[in-house]
Amino acid sequence: MLEDFIKKISSRTGRTISERENEYLLVLTSLGEENIVICVREGDYGFYAKVILERDLAIINCSEAEYSPLGLYVFSRSIDELVDKTYAKILYLVSKSKISLT
């Protein structure tokens, strides 16, 4: 089921790679010049994800992302909702990143 998430999010972003990391699916994708880390997990009542810019992590893994104070969380009940909300968070983080770099 999370394979659908990878296909759908990669259709909206750039190159996307993923791997299993314990109970998480670690997804690395890009939008413009920013690399984004997404850690996705399926829970009892739906899906949740943490979206964070790669440069905000010391190590690219979901444990690091989960405990980082940076990034944004996404909660959803379906894959389509997860994709929509995750993409909205990606757009927000990338736009905020551009403002802070100027």
Long-range contacts (C-beta under 8 A, 24 or more apart in sequence): 1-42, 1-79, 2-40, 2-42, 2-79, 4-79, 5-40, 5-47, 5-79, 5-82, 5-83, 5-86, 8-79, 8-80, 8-83, 9-38, 9-83, 9-86, 9-87, 12-83, 12-87, 13-87, 13-90, 21-61, 21-62, 22-62, 24-62, 26-60, 26-61, 26-62, 28-54, 28-60, 29-90, 31-90, 31-91, 31-94, 32-94, 34-93, 34-94, 34-97, 36-90, 36-93, 36-94, 37-65, 38-86, 39-65, 39-66, 40-82, 45-77, 46-75, 46-76, 46-77, 46-78, 47-74, 47-75, 47-76, 47-77, 47-78, 47-79, 47-82, 48-73, 48-74, 48-75, 48-76, 49-73, 49-74, 49-82, 49-86, 50-74, 51-86, 51-89, 51-90, 51-93, 52-93, 53-93, 53-94, 53-97
